[in-house]
């Protein structure tokens, strides 16, 4: 009689590194889907429909031209139909996801297939969050809140995710990680607001600033009001040469705009009823955050998957990574000191380091401390 198709003895007879190759191939396929998420989620588009297509000519890509890695190389990074360039990001995300799936298998496949799969899914979310944050300076709730829920469910299904065989203990560790991740980063957001709560921008003397319906329009960027007004006391402050409304003008006045208040000189107006506001000035002071609320939810999701120790580790290591990379970019004059940097990628990288080598790094550091103290 033939053995059942899913007999564990049959599957275990397959060479381990056959599954390594399968893991890499599966990761590349998943990476192709992650590219869809990276492009569509910030635009509020469905990640299911319509099928993959060229964003320029809307050409629907057939399956034989949608093979991960191979298609991009074969078409030399161009659309088959219109010849428009296809960003190398598509190739890099597919390759990166394939490599990560392979590492998850090599690191955890011998211990548990399900554990390797969950880690691969977790890092897939980190990849999507990283590339969206790099381009749009946001991390969608679908990744952060969805990650919290999925992390808790996975902790219930695979307790080994938290190094235990107890379902109850695993779920407690997941909830504790979620709470520490959200609570600790939220505290940093509030503390950072007190210390670094204002950003002073020096502009050319005749710079025109437009206060739009949903965002502040500067010459080099657009900042949604949601990113500026976190507390009731937050205000945009400037001294304007001229201010133009629909029905009146002002000269040489101070302007203060808050969530619910607008003061131009001595006159107080309702910002909801002010349909148009432009100002010419040489300096503007903006409220700012040390970190955003997206980072709070992102760290909570990491805690739900990896536990509170990973949260502490990721916070410390991401700070070192951010300082080193940010400082390097400033020294190379690739970024201004006051420019906003996405913090999500640093957190994601730190979480990956924890996943593969975190406990070993902590153990090494503790041994150094013991030697230094002569313990």
C-alpha positions in Angstrom: 0.0 0.0 0.0 1.3 3.4 -0.9 2.4 5.8 1.9 0.1 8.8 2.6 1.1 11.9 0.7 1.7 13.9 3.9 3.5 11.1 5.8 6.1 12.9 7.9 8.6 10.1 7.3 8.3 10.7 3.5 8.8 14.4 3.8 11.7 14.1 6.2 13.5 11.9 3.7 13.8 14.9 1.3 17.2 16.5 1.6 17.2 19.6 3.9 18.8 21.8 1.2 16.1 20.9 -1.3 13.8 22.8 1.0 16.4 25.6 1.2 16.1 26.0 -2.6 12.3 25.9 -2.3 12.4 28.5 0.5 14.4 30.9 -1.7 12.1 30.4 -4.7 9.0 30.9 -2.5 10.5 34.0 -1.0 11.1 35.5 -4.5 7.5 34.8 -5.4 6.3 36.4 -2.1 8.6 39.3 -2.9 6.7 39.9 -6.1 3.5 40.3 -4.1 5.3 42.6 -1.6 6.1 44.9 -4.4 2.4 45.2 -5.1 1.8 46.0 -1.5 4.6 48.6 -1.4 3.2 50.4 -4.4 -0.5 50.2 -3.7 -1.0 50.4 0.1 0.1 54.1 0.4 -2.2 55.0 -2.5 -5.2 53.3 -0.8 -5.5 50.8 -3.7 -6.6 47.2 -3.5 -3.6 44.7 -3.4 -5.8 42.1 -5.1 -7.4 43.8 -8.0 -6.6 44.7 -10.7 -3.9 42.2 -11.6 -0.3 43.3 -12.0 0.0 46.0 -14.7 2.3 48.7 -15.9 1.6 52.0 -14.0 2.3 54.0 -17.2 0.4 52.3 -20.0 -1.8 50.0 -17.8 -0.6 47.0 -19.8 -1.8 43.9 -17.9 1.3 41.7 -17.3 0.8 38.1 -18.4 2.1 35.3 -16.1 5.0 34.5 -18.3 6.3 38.1 -17.9 5.7 38.1 -14.2 8.4 35.6 -13.1 10.4 36.9 -10.1 13.9 38.1 -10.8 14.0 36.6 -14.3 11.5 38.9 -15.9 13.2 42.1 -14.7 16.6 40.9 -16.0 15.1 39.6 -19.3 13.3 42.9 -20.0 16.3 44.9 -18.8 14.1 46.9 -16.4 11.6 48.1 -18.9 7.9 47.5 -19.7 7.4 45.1 -22.6 4.6 47.1 -24.0 5.6 50.8 -23.7 9.3 50.6 -22.8 8.8 52.7 -19.6 11.4 52.0 -16.9 10.6 49.5 -14.1 12.3 50.5 -10.9 15.2 48.3 -9.7 13.3 48.2 -6.4 11.1 45.4 -7.8 14.1 43.2 -8.5 15.8 44.1 -5.1 12.7 43.4 -3.1 12.2 40.0 -4.8 15.9 39.1 -4.2 15.8 40.4 -0.6 12.7 38.4 0.3 14.1 35.3 -1.3 17.3 35.6 0.8 15.4 36.3 4.0 13.2 33.2 3.4 16.3 31.2 2.9 17.9 32.5 6.1 14.7 31.8 8.1 14.8 28.2 6.8 18.5 27.7 7.5 18.2 29.2 11.0 14.9 27.7 12.2 13.8 25.0 9.7 15.7 22.3 11.6 13.8 23.3 14.8 10.3 23.8 13.3 9.0 24.3 9.8 6.1 26.4 11.2 8.5 28.6 13.2 10.6 29.3 10.0 7.4 30.1 8.1 6.2 32.6 10.7 9.5 34.3 10.9 9.5 34.6 7.1 6.0 36.1 7.2 7.1 38.5 9.9 10.1 39.7 8.0 7.9 40.2 4.9 5.9 42.7 6.9 9.1 44.4 7.9 10.2 44.7 4.2 6.9 46.3 3.2 7.0 48.7 6.1 10.6 49.6 5.3 10.2 50.5 1.7 6.9 52.4 2.2 8.5 54.4 5.1 11.5 55.2 2.9 9.4 56.6 0.1 6.3 58.0 1.9 7.5 58.5 5.5 4.5 56.5 6.8 3.8 52.9 7.9 0.3 51.8 7.0 -2.1 50.6 9.7 -2.5 47.4 7.7 1.1 46.5 8.5 1.2 47.8 12.1 -2.2 47.0 13.5 -2.4 43.9 11.3 1.0 42.9 12.7 -0.2 43.2 16.3 -3.2 40.9 15.6 -1.2 38.4 13.5 1.6 38.3 16.1 -0.8 37.4 18.8 -2.5 34.7 16.7 0.9 33.2 15.7 1.9 33.2 19.4 -1.2 31.1 20.1 -0.6 28.7 17.2 3.2 28.3 17.6 4.4 28.9 21.3 8.0 28.2 20.2 7.9 31.7 18.8 8.5 32.9 22.4 10.8 30.0 23.3 8.2 28.0 25.2 5.9 25.0 24.8 3.1 26.6 26.8 0.4 28.3 24.8 -0.7 30.4 27.8 2.9 31.6 28.5 3.4 32.4 24.8 0.2 34.5 24.6 1.3 36.4 27.8 4.7 37.1 26.3 3.0 38.3 23.1 0.7 40.7 24.9 3.6 41.9 27.2 5.7 42.5 24.1 2.9 44.4 22.5 2.3 46.5 25.6 6.0 47.3 26.1 6.5 48.1 22.5 3.6 50.6 22.3 4.1 52.0 25.8 7.8 52.6 25.6 7.8 54.2 22.2 4.8 56.3 23.1 6.7 57.6 26.1 9.6 58.5 23.8 7.3 60.3 21.5 5.9 62.4 24.3 9.3 63.0 25.9 10.8 63.8 22.5 8.0 66.3 21.9 9.1 68.2 25.0 12.8 68.2 24.1 12.7 68.4 20.3 9.2 69.8 19.9 10.1 72.6 17.4 11.9 72.8 14.1 13.1 76.2 12.8 13.5 76.4 9.1 15.4 79.3 7.5 14.1 80.1 4.0 15.1 82.5 1.2 13.5 86.0 1.9 10.8 85.8 -0.7 9.6 82.2 0.0 5.9 81.7 -0.6 4.2 79.2 1.7 0.8 77.9 1.0 -1.5 76.6 3.8 -3.6 74.0 1.9 -6.7 72.3 3.1 -4.9 69.2 4.4 -1.2 70.0 4.2 1.4 72.8 4.5 3.1 73.3 1.1 6.8 74.3 1.4 9.1 74.9 -1.6 10.7 71.5 -1.3 8.0 69.3 0.4 4.4 68.9 1.5 3.7 68.2 5.1 0.3 66.9 6.2 -1.2 68.7 9.1 -1.6 65.3 10.9 2.2 65.1 11.0 2.5 68.5 12.6 -0.4 68.8 15.1 -0.1 66.1 17.7 -1.0 68.1 20.8 -3.6 70.9 21.2 -0.7 73.3 22.0 1.1 72.6 18.7 1.4 75.6 16.4 3.0 76.7 13.2 4.6 80.1 13.8 6.1 82.6 11.3 6.6 86.3 10.8 5.3 87.1 7.3 6.2 90.0 5.0 2.7 89.5 3.4 -0.3 87.3 4.0 -3.0 86.8 1.4 -6.5 85.5 2.1 -9.3 85.4 -0.4 -10.8 88.7 0.8 -7.9 90.6 2.5 -4.2 91.0 2.8 -1.8 91.7 5.7 1.7 93.1 5.8 4.5 92.5 8.4 2.5 90.4 10.8 3.0 87.3 13.0 1.0 84.2 12.0 0.2 81.4 14.4 -1.8 78.3 13.1 -2.9 75.6 15.5 -5.4 72.7 15.1 -8.4 74.9 15.9 -7.0 78.4 15.9 -5.6 80.9 13.4 -4.1 84.2 14.6 -2.8 86.8 12.1 -1.4 89.8 14.0 -4.1 90.7 16.6 -6.9 89.1 14.6 -8.2 85.7 15.4 -9.9 83.6 12.7 -11.5 80.2 12.3 -9.1 78.0 10.2 -12.0 75.8 9.1 -13.5 78.9 7.4 -10.3 80.2 5.9 -10.4 78.8 2.4 -7.1 80.2 1.2 -3.9 81.4 3.0 -0.6 82.2 1.5 2.4 83.9 3.3 5.8 85.2 2.2 8.4 84.8 4.9 12.1 84.0 5.5 11.6 81.7 8.5 9.0 79.3 9.9 8.8 77.3 13.1 7.1 73.9 12.9 6.1 71.5 15.6 7.7 68.1 15.2 8.0 64.7 16.8 11.1 62.7 17.8 9.2 59.7 16.4 5.8 59.2 14.8 2.7 57.3 16.1 3.3 54.9 13.2 6.6 53.9 14.9 4.6 53.3 18.1 2.3 50.8 16.4 5.2 49.3 14.5 7.1 48.5 17.6 4.0 47.1 19.2 3.7 44.7 16.3 7.3 43.6 16.7 6.7 43.0 20.4 3.7 40.9 19.6 5.8 38.6 17.4 9.1 38.6 19.3 8.4 39.6 22.9 9.5 42.5 25.2 13.2 41.7 25.1 13.2 42.2 21.3 11.5 45.6 21.8 14.3 46.8 24.2 17.0 45.4 21.9 15.4 46.9 18.8 15.0 50.3 20.4 18.7 50.5 21.4 20.2 49.1 18.2 17.9 51.1 16.0 19.1 54.3 17.8 22.7 53.4 17.0 21.9 52.5 13.4 19.9 55.7 12.9 22.6 57.9 14.5 25.4 56.3 12.4 23.5 56.4 9.1 21.9 59.8 9.7 25.2 61.3 10.8 26.9 59.9 7.7 24.3 61.3 5.4 24.7 64.8 7.0 28.5 64.7 6.8 28.2 63.7 3.1 25.7 66.5 2.6 23.1 64.1 1.4 20.6 65.3 4.1 20.2 68.5 6.0 20.5 68.2 9.8 16.9 69.3 10.2 15.4 67.0 7.5 13.1 64.3 8.6 14.4 60.7 8.4 12.2 57.6 8.3 12.8 55.6 11.5 10.9 52.5 10.6 13.7 51.0 8.5 16.1 51.2 11.5 13.6 49.5 13.8 13.0 46.8 11.2 16.7 46.1 10.7 17.2 45.9 14.5 14.3 43.5 14.8 15.9 41.3 12.1 19.2 41.3 13.9 17.4 40.2 17.1 15.7 37.5 15.3 18.9 35.9 14.0 21.6 36.9 16.5 20.0 39.0 19.2 20.3 36.6 22.2 23.9 35.8 21.3 24.7 39.6 21.0 23.1 40.2 24.4 25.0 37.3 26.0 28.3 38.6 24.5 27.7 42.1 25.9 26.8 40.7 29.3 30.0 38.7 29.4 32.0 41.9 28.5 30.3 43.8 31.4 31.1 40.9 33.8 34.7 40.9 32.8 34.9 44.7 33.1 33.5 44.5 36.6 35.6 41.5 37.5 32.6 39.4 38.4 
